[in-house]
Amino acid sequence: MSSKPKPPNLRKISALFDMRADFVHGFPYGSGHINDTYCVSFDQAGQRIRYVLQRINTHVFKDPHALMENISRVTHHSLGRLLAEENPEAYRRTLTCIPANDGKSFAFDPQGNAWRTYPLIERARSYDLIETNEQAFQVAKAFGNFQKLAADIGGERLHETIPDFHHTPKRLDALRAAIETDASNRASEVKDLIDFALSRSGDCARITDLIASGDIPERVTHNDTKLNNVLLDDVTAEGVCVVDLDTTMPGSSLYDFGDMIRSGTPTMLEDDTALSALDVRLDRFDAFARGYLGVTNSFLNATEIANLAFSGKLLTLECGIRFLTDYLQGDTYFKIKHPTHNLDRCRNQFAFVQAIERNLPEMEKIVKGYADTI
C-alpha cells in the first residue's frame, strides 16, 4: 500500500528566499491543478505578511530557467511601467518575484524541486465561473492591461514555455496523424466530428498566416485567459492583477481574446451534453469586448481588431480538435471522468463553433462599435 507523499517543509523552503522576515506558518492554497501552491505567513518587524510559495511542475514546464526568466522579465517591466505612471497600487497590480538568496527568481530545494514565491495580493480573490457581465468586463480589462504593460518590453524574444501552444495548424496536423494511426480504433465512430474539423481547416491557419505575413504583430500574451486567472478586488470587484503566468510567452492578442470568448460566453458549461440550446451570450460578449477594447484600442492594429470576433471561433475549434485528438489517441493527455469525456467535450466545443458562426455578424458589429467609439 503506497503512502501519501511527505508534505514539504515550508520553513526550510522559504529560507531559500530573501524574505528578511520570520516564518510563522503555511498551508496549501488555491485550486490550481498544475503547480503545488502554499500560502506562507511571516512576521516582519511585528507585522504579519503573507506570500504565495509554489513548487513548479517540471513535468509540464521542463525548463524552469526559461519559465522564470519570462515571468521575471514581464513582471519587472510591468512594475516599472506602473511606478513610472505613479500608480498608487503598483505592487498590487502585478506579481513581483521575491529573489532567492542567490539573486535568481527561483530556487531548487535539496530534492531538486523548483520553487518560486510572490507577495500575496491581499483583499482580492479569483472566481472559477463568471457570474455577471461586470466580472466579464473586469476580466477583459485586466488582460488588456496585462498586454498593454508588456507591449514595449524590448530585448530578446521571450521563451516559448510550451512550443506551438496555440499553433492551430499544428494541432490540426496532430489530429490528422491521430486519425491515420487510429491507436484505439475509434476513428470510424467519430467520422462526423473528424469531417467537422477537417472542413474548417481553412480557418485554422488564419492567425498564424497573419503573423507570418506581418499583418499582425507577435505580442507578449498570457495564453490562458480564464476568469480564475484574474484577481478581483474584494470591495470594488475591479480586476486587480493577472496571475498564473506560466504560459506567458510570444503569441497573438487574438489568442488571449479568443480564449476569453471560448471559456466565458457559452450558455452552457464545457462538459454539458444537452447541446440543442447551446448558444453565445451576446451580452457577455459585449462586456468582454467593451472591457478589452477600452484598454487595447490604443495599440491594437486594424487587422487585429477585425479578427477579434473570429478569434473566439478559432480558439474553440482548436480546443475541440485537441479533445478529439486525445480521444483518438486513447485519452492520454486530458484527465477524464468517464470513457467518453473527451468525446463529449469535443462535441460541446464544435457545437459552440457553430453557435459562433451563427452569431458572428452580430459579434463583429459589437467589436466595430467599440473600436469606433472608445
Rosetta blueprint (number, residue, H / E / L):
1 M L
2 S L
3 S L
4 K L
5 P L
6 K L
7 P L
8 P L
9 N L
10 L H
11 R H
12 K H
13 I H
14 S H
15 A L
16 L L
17 F E
18 D L
19 M L
20 R L
21 A L
22 D E
23 F E
24 V E
25 H E
26 G E
27 F E
28 P E
29 Y L
30 G L
31 S L
32 G L
33 H L
34 I L
35 N L
36 D E
37 T E
38 Y E
39 C E
40 V E
41 S E
42 F E
43 D E
44 Q E
45 A L
46 G L
47 Q E
48 R E
49 I E
50 R E
51 Y E
52 V E
53 L E
54 Q E
55 R E
56 I L
57 N L
58 T L
59 H L
60 V L
61 F L
62 K L
63 D L
64 P H
65 H H
66 A H
67 L H
68 M H
69 E H
70 N H
71 I H
72 S H
73 R H
74 V H
75 T H
76 H H
77 H H
78 S H
79 L H
80 G H
81 R H
82 L H
83 L H
84 A H
85 E L
86 E L
87 N L
88 P L
89 E L
90 A H
91 Y H
92 R H
93 R L
94 T L
95 L L
96 T L
97 C L
98 I L
99 P L
100 A E
101 N L
102 D L
103 G L
104 K L
105 S L
106 F L
107 A E
108 F E
109 D L
110 P L
111 Q L
112 G L
113 N L
114 A E
115 W E
116 R E
117 T E
118 Y E
119 P E
120 L L
121 I L
122 E L
123 R L
124 A E
125 R E
126 S L
127 Y L
128 D L
129 L L
130 I L
131 E L
132 T L
133 N H
134 E H
135 Q H
136 A H
137 F H
138 Q H
139 V H
140 A H
141 K H
142 A H
143 F H
144 G H
145 N H
146 F H
147 Q H
148 K H
149 L H
150 A H
151 A L
152 D L
153 I L
154 G L
155 G L
156 E L
157 R L
158 L L
159 H L
160 E L
161 T L
162 I L
163 P L
164 D L
165 F L
166 H L
167 H L
168 T H
169 P H
170 K H
171 R H
172 L H
173 D H
174 A H
175 L H
176 R H
177 A H
178 A H
179 I H
180 E H
181 T H
182 D L
183 A L
184 S L
185 N L
186 R L
187 A H
188 S H
189 E H
190 V H
191 K H
192 D H
193 L H
194 I H
195 D H
196 F H
197 A H
198 L H
199 S H
200 R L
201 S H
202 G H
203 D H
204 C H
205 A L
206 R H
207 I H
208 T H
209 D H
210 L H
211 I H
212 A H
213 S H
214 G L
215 D L
216 I L
217 P L
218 E L
219 R E
220 V E
221 T E
222 H L
223 N L
224 D L
225 T L
226 K L
227 L H
228 N H
229 N H
230 V E
231 L E
232 L E
233 D E
234 D L
235 V L
236 T L
237 A L
238 E L
239 G E
240 V E
241 C E
242 V E
243 V L
244 D L
245 L L
246 D L
247 T L
248 T L
249 M E
250 P E
251 G E
252 S L
253 S H
254 L H
255 Y H
256 D H
257 F H
258 G H
259 D H
260 M H
261 I H
262 R H
263 S H
264 G H
265 T L
266 P E
267 T L
268 M L
269 L L
270 E L
271 D L
272 D L
273 T L
274 A L
275 L H
276 S H
277 A H
278 L L
279 D L
280 V E
281 R L
282 L H
283 D H
284 R H
285 F H
286 D H
287 A H
288 F H
289 A H
290 R H
291 G H
292 Y H
293 L H
294 G H
295 V H
296 T H
297 N L
298 S L
299 F L
300 L L
301 N L
302 A H
303 T H
304 E H
305 I H
306 A H
307 N L
308 L H
309 A H
310 F H
311 S H
312 G H
313 K H
314 L H
315 L H
316 T H
317 L H
318 E H
319 C H
320 G H
321 I H
322 R H
323 F H
324 L H
325 T H
326 D H
327 Y H
328 L H
329 Q L
330 G L
331 D L
332 T L
333 Y L
334 F L
335 K L
336 I L
337 K L
338 H L
339 P L
340 T L
341 H H
342 N H
343 L H
344 D H
345 R H
346 C H
347 R H
348 N H
349 Q H
350 F H
351 A H
352 F H
353 V H
354 Q H
355 A H
356 I H
357 E H
358 R H
359 N H
360 L H
361 P H
362 E H
363 M H
364 E H
365 K H
366 I H
367 V H
368 K H
369 G H
370 Y H
371 A H
372 D H
373 T H
374 I L
